[in-house]
Amino acid sequence: MIQSSLAWAQAGTGGDNSAGLLSLIPFLLIFVVFYFLLILPQQRRQKKQREMLAAIKKGDKIVTTGGIWGTITNLDKETVTVQIADNTKVRMQRDHVARIRTTEEG
């Protein structure tokens, strides 16, 4: 008996679904704004970084994510050997190459 009265009480809300859909519009707008301001630019940066890592070659002058400047002396699938001084070479993961230096940077 109590269950049936609860069911009738819940069903008597009027059945107006348009108000429920209208309340979702601000959340959808927030998601769209976040997508275009945060998610899409981040995906573009990641794609550009992947393309740069795929294009590095022996002899490129680079800057690591730690800020070390050097020249690539050897490449493997996962690692890079970077010469940072006359007799100093460092082997590091390829993902830690931040960028390729331009000719103006020296």
Biotite code that builds the C-alpha atoms (Angstrom):
import biotite.structure as struc

atoms = struc.array([
    struc.Atom([0.000, 0.000, 0.000], chain_id="A", res_id=1, res_name="MET", atom_name="CA", element="C"),
    struc.Atom([2.761, 2.426, 0.916], chain_id="A", res_id=2, res_name="ILE", atom_name="CA", element="C"),
    struc.Atom([4.745, 1.581, -2.235], chain_id="A", res_id=3, res_name="GLN", atom_name="CA", element="C"),
    struc.Atom([1.824, 2.365, -4.529], chain_id="A", res_id=4, res_name="SER", atom_name="CA", element="C"),
    struc.Atom([1.221, 5.747, -2.870], chain_id="A", res_id=5, res_name="SER", atom_name="CA", element="C"),
    struc.Atom([4.905, 6.605, -3.283], chain_id="A", res_id=6, res_name="LEU", atom_name="CA", element="C"),
    struc.Atom([4.741, 5.668, -6.947], chain_id="A", res_id=7, res_name="ALA", atom_name="CA", element="C"),
    struc.Atom([1.717, 7.941, -7.462], chain_id="A", res_id=8, res_name="TRP", atom_name="CA", element="C"),
    struc.Atom([3.469, 10.767, -5.637], chain_id="A", res_id=9, res_name="ALA", atom_name="CA", element="C"),
    struc.Atom([6.549, 10.511, -7.823], chain_id="A", res_id=10, res_name="GLN", atom_name="CA", element="C"),
    struc.Atom([4.544, 10.236, -11.026], chain_id="A", res_id=11, res_name="ALA", atom_name="CA", element="C"),
    struc.Atom([2.620, 13.386, -10.225], chain_id="A", res_id=12, res_name="GLY", atom_name="CA", element="C"),
    struc.Atom([5.463, 15.788, -10.953], chain_id="A", res_id=13, res_name="THR", atom_name="CA", element="C"),
    struc.Atom([3.770, 17.055, -14.085], chain_id="A", res_id=14, res_name="GLY", atom_name="CA", element="C"),
    struc.Atom([5.883, 15.218, -16.679], chain_id="A", res_id=15, res_name="GLY", atom_name="CA", element="C"),
    struc.Atom([7.401, 18.440, -18.060], chain_id="A", res_id=16, res_name="ASP", atom_name="CA", element="C"),
    struc.Atom([10.771, 17.346, -19.461], chain_id="A", res_id=17, res_name="ASN", atom_name="CA", element="C"),
    struc.Atom([11.499, 20.640, -21.235], chain_id="A", res_id=18, res_name="SER", atom_name="CA", element="C"),
    struc.Atom([12.442, 22.303, -17.940], chain_id="A", res_id=19, res_name="ALA", atom_name="CA", element="C"),
    struc.Atom([14.890, 19.471, -17.265], chain_id="A", res_id=20, res_name="GLY", atom_name="CA", element="C"),
    struc.Atom([16.478, 19.856, -20.693], chain_id="A", res_id=21, res_name="LEU", atom_name="CA", element="C"),
    struc.Atom([16.730, 23.626, -20.312], chain_id="A", res_id=22, res_name="LEU", atom_name="CA", element="C"),
    struc.Atom([18.627, 23.181, -17.062], chain_id="A", res_id=23, res_name="SER", atom_name="CA", element="C"),
    struc.Atom([21.279, 21.167, -18.946], chain_id="A", res_id=24, res_name="LEU", atom_name="CA", element="C"),
    struc.Atom([22.026, 23.940, -21.463], chain_id="A", res_id=25, res_name="ILE", atom_name="CA", element="C"),
    struc.Atom([24.413, 25.902, -19.184], chain_id="A", res_id=26, res_name="PRO", atom_name="CA", element="C"),
    struc.Atom([26.415, 22.731, -18.503], chain_id="A", res_id=27, res_name="PHE", atom_name="CA", element="C"),
    struc.Atom([26.632, 21.983, -22.217], chain_id="A", res_id=28, res_name="LEU", atom_name="CA", element="C"),
    struc.Atom([27.776, 25.532, -22.929], chain_id="A", res_id=29, res_name="LEU", atom_name="CA", element="C"),
    struc.Atom([30.446, 25.276, -20.238], chain_id="A", res_id=30, res_name="ILE", atom_name="CA", element="C"),
    struc.Atom([31.681, 22.012, -21.774], chain_id="A", res_id=31, res_name="PHE", atom_name="CA", element="C"),
    struc.Atom([31.844, 23.589, -25.256], chain_id="A", res_id=32, res_name="VAL", atom_name="CA", element="C"),
    struc.Atom([33.813, 26.567, -23.917], chain_id="A", res_id=33, res_name="VAL", atom_name="CA", element="C"),
    struc.Atom([36.235, 24.278, -22.062], chain_id="A", res_id=34, res_name="PHE", atom_name="CA", element="C"),
    struc.Atom([36.682, 22.167, -25.185], chain_id="A", res_id=35, res_name="TYR", atom_name="CA", element="C"),
    struc.Atom([37.609, 25.108, -27.396], chain_id="A", res_id=36, res_name="PHE", atom_name="CA", element="C"),
    struc.Atom([39.695, 26.976, -24.817], chain_id="A", res_id=37, res_name="LEU", atom_name="CA", element="C"),
    struc.Atom([41.517, 24.114, -23.085], chain_id="A", res_id=38, res_name="LEU", atom_name="CA", element="C"),
    struc.Atom([41.193, 20.687, -24.673], chain_id="A", res_id=39, res_name="ILE", atom_name="CA", element="C"),
    struc.Atom([41.585, 21.524, -28.377], chain_id="A", res_id=40, res_name="LEU", atom_name="CA", element="C"),
    struc.Atom([44.705, 23.735, -27.973], chain_id="A", res_id=41, res_name="PRO", atom_name="CA", element="C"),
    struc.Atom([46.322, 21.083, -25.741], chain_id="A", res_id=42, res_name="GLN", atom_name="CA", element="C"),
    struc.Atom([45.685, 18.401, -28.368], chain_id="A", res_id=43, res_name="GLN", atom_name="CA", element="C"),
    struc.Atom([47.238, 20.637, -31.029], chain_id="A", res_id=44, res_name="ARG", atom_name="CA", element="C"),
    struc.Atom([50.351, 21.221, -28.877], chain_id="A", res_id=45, res_name="ARG", atom_name="CA", element="C"),
    struc.Atom([50.716, 17.488, -28.261], chain_id="A", res_id=46, res_name="GLN", atom_name="CA", element="C"),
    struc.Atom([50.403, 16.730, -31.980], chain_id="A", res_id=47, res_name="LYS", atom_name="CA", element="C"),
    struc.Atom([53.012, 19.387, -32.809], chain_id="A", res_id=48, res_name="LYS", atom_name="CA", element="C"),
    struc.Atom([55.379, 17.945, -30.140], chain_id="A", res_id=49, res_name="GLN", atom_name="CA", element="C"),
    struc.Atom([54.954, 14.381, -31.500], chain_id="A", res_id=50, res_name="ARG", atom_name="CA", element="C"),
    struc.Atom([55.709, 15.595, -35.024], chain_id="A", res_id=51, res_name="GLU", atom_name="CA", element="C"),
    struc.Atom([58.811, 17.456, -33.802], chain_id="A", res_id=52, res_name="MET", atom_name="CA", element="C"),
    struc.Atom([60.081, 14.355, -31.957], chain_id="A", res_id=53, res_name="LEU", atom_name="CA", element="C"),
    struc.Atom([59.542, 12.213, -35.042], chain_id="A", res_id=54, res_name="ALA", atom_name="CA", element="C"),
    struc.Atom([61.477, 14.702, -37.190], chain_id="A", res_id=55, res_name="ALA", atom_name="CA", element="C"),
    struc.Atom([64.611, 15.132, -35.044], chain_id="A", res_id=56, res_name="ILE", atom_name="CA", element="C"),
    struc.Atom([67.825, 13.889, -36.586], chain_id="A", res_id=57, res_name="LYS", atom_name="CA", element="C"),
    struc.Atom([71.499, 13.541, -35.831], chain_id="A", res_id=58, res_name="LYS", atom_name="CA", element="C"),
    struc.Atom([73.214, 16.913, -35.607], chain_id="A", res_id=59, res_name="GLY", atom_name="CA", element="C"),
    struc.Atom([70.139, 18.883, -34.504], chain_id="A", res_id=60, res_name="ASP", atom_name="CA", element="C"),
    struc.Atom([70.750, 21.428, -31.778], chain_id="A", res_id=61, res_name="LYS", atom_name="CA", element="C"),
    struc.Atom([68.138, 20.965, -29.077], chain_id="A", res_id=62, res_name="ILE", atom_name="CA", element="C"),
    struc.Atom([66.953, 22.118, -25.672], chain_id="A", res_id=63, res_name="VAL", atom_name="CA", element="C"),
    struc.Atom([65.781, 19.469, -23.187], chain_id="A", res_id=64, res_name="THR", atom_name="CA", element="C"),
    struc.Atom([62.842, 19.784, -20.826], chain_id="A", res_id=65, res_name="THR", atom_name="CA", element="C"),
    struc.Atom([65.402, 20.362, -18.061], chain_id="A", res_id=66, res_name="GLY", atom_name="CA", element="C"),
    struc.Atom([66.828, 23.347, -19.950], chain_id="A", res_id=67, res_name="GLY", atom_name="CA", element="C"),
    struc.Atom([70.069, 21.685, -21.101], chain_id="A", res_id=68, res_name="ILE", atom_name="CA", element="C"),
    struc.Atom([71.346, 22.787, -24.497], chain_id="A", res_id=69, res_name="TRP", atom_name="CA", element="C"),
    struc.Atom([73.080, 20.213, -26.642], chain_id="A", res_id=70, res_name="GLY", atom_name="CA", element="C"),
    struc.Atom([73.546, 18.535, -29.997], chain_id="A", res_id=71, res_name="THR", atom_name="CA", element="C"),
    struc.Atom([72.113, 15.151, -30.910], chain_id="A", res_id=72, res_name="ILE", atom_name="CA", element="C"),
    struc.Atom([74.869, 12.652, -31.657], chain_id="A", res_id=73, res_name="THR", atom_name="CA", element="C"),
    struc.Atom([72.880, 9.400, -31.774], chain_id="A", res_id=74, res_name="ASN", atom_name="CA", element="C"),
    struc.Atom([69.232, 8.377, -32.078], chain_id="A", res_id=75, res_name="LEU", atom_name="CA", element="C"),
    struc.Atom([67.421, 5.229, -31.044], chain_id="A", res_id=76, res_name="ASP", atom_name="CA", element="C"),
    struc.Atom([63.725, 4.459, -31.054], chain_id="A", res_id=77, res_name="LYS", atom_name="CA", element="C"),
    struc.Atom([63.268, 5.492, -27.410], chain_id="A", res_id=78, res_name="GLU", atom_name="CA", element="C"),
    struc.Atom([66.497, 7.323, -26.523], chain_id="A", res_id=79, res_name="THR", atom_name="CA", element="C"),
    struc.Atom([68.682, 10.166, -27.734], chain_id="A", res_id=80, res_name="VAL", atom_name="CA", element="C"),
    struc.Atom([72.361, 10.777, -27.040], chain_id="A", res_id=81, res_name="THR", atom_name="CA", element="C"),
    struc.Atom([73.036, 14.469, -26.560], chain_id="A", res_id=82, res_name="VAL", atom_name="CA", element="C"),
    struc.Atom([76.477, 16.062, -26.458], chain_id="A", res_id=83, res_name="GLN", atom_name="CA", element="C"),
    struc.Atom([76.333, 18.883, -23.923], chain_id="A", res_id=84, res_name="ILE", atom_name="CA", element="C"),
    struc.Atom([80.068, 19.703, -23.741], chain_id="A", res_id=85, res_name="ALA", atom_name="CA", element="C"),
    struc.Atom([83.254, 18.742, -25.605], chain_id="A", res_id=86, res_name="ASP", atom_name="CA", element="C"),
    struc.Atom([83.717, 15.389, -23.859], chain_id="A", res_id=87, res_name="ASN", atom_name="CA", element="C"),
    struc.Atom([80.294, 15.006, -22.255], chain_id="A", res_id=88, res_name="THR", atom_name="CA", element="C"),
    struc.Atom([77.461, 12.995, -23.756], chain_id="A", res_id=89, res_name="LYS", atom_name="CA", element="C"),
    struc.Atom([74.178, 12.256, -22.038], chain_id="A", res_id=90, res_name="VAL", atom_name="CA", element="C"),
    struc.Atom([71.737, 9.534, -23.010], chain_id="A", res_id=91, res_name="ARG", atom_name="CA", element="C"),
    struc.Atom([68.113, 10.447, -22.338], chain_id="A", res_id=92, res_name="MET", atom_name="CA", element="C"),
    struc.Atom([64.590, 9.541, -23.324], chain_id="A", res_id=93, res_name="GLN", atom_name="CA", element="C"),
    struc.Atom([63.442, 10.997, -26.602], chain_id="A", res_id=94, res_name="ARG", atom_name="CA", element="C"),
    struc.Atom([60.340, 12.482, -24.950], chain_id="A", res_id=95, res_name="ASP", atom_name="CA", element="C"),
    struc.Atom([62.514, 14.883, -22.955], chain_id="A", res_id=96, res_name="HIS", atom_name="CA", element="C"),
    struc.Atom([63.528, 16.900, -25.990], chain_id="A", res_id=97, res_name="VAL", atom_name="CA", element="C"),
    struc.Atom([61.587, 20.128, -25.547], chain_id="A", res_id=98, res_name="ALA", atom_name="CA", element="C"),
    struc.Atom([62.434, 21.881, -28.798], chain_id="A", res_id=99, res_name="ARG", atom_name="CA", element="C"),
    struc.Atom([64.933, 22.288, -31.607], chain_id="A", res_id=100, res_name="ILE", atom_name="CA", element="C"),
    struc.Atom([67.040, 25.423, -31.313], chain_id="A", res_id=101, res_name="ARG", atom_name="CA", element="C"),
    struc.Atom([66.964, 27.942, -34.114], chain_id="A", res_id=102, res_name="THR", atom_name="CA", element="C"),
    struc.Atom([70.102, 29.233, -35.820], chain_id="A", res_id=103, res_name="THR", atom_name="CA", element="C"),
    struc.Atom([69.714, 32.646, -34.091], chain_id="A", res_id=104, res_name="GLU", atom_name="CA", element="C"),
    struc.Atom([70.045, 31.021, -30.662], chain_id="A", res_id=105, res_name="GLU", atom_name="CA", element="C"),
    struc.Atom([73.560, 29.848, -31.294], chain_id="A", res_id=106, res_name="GLY", atom_name="CA", element="C"),
])
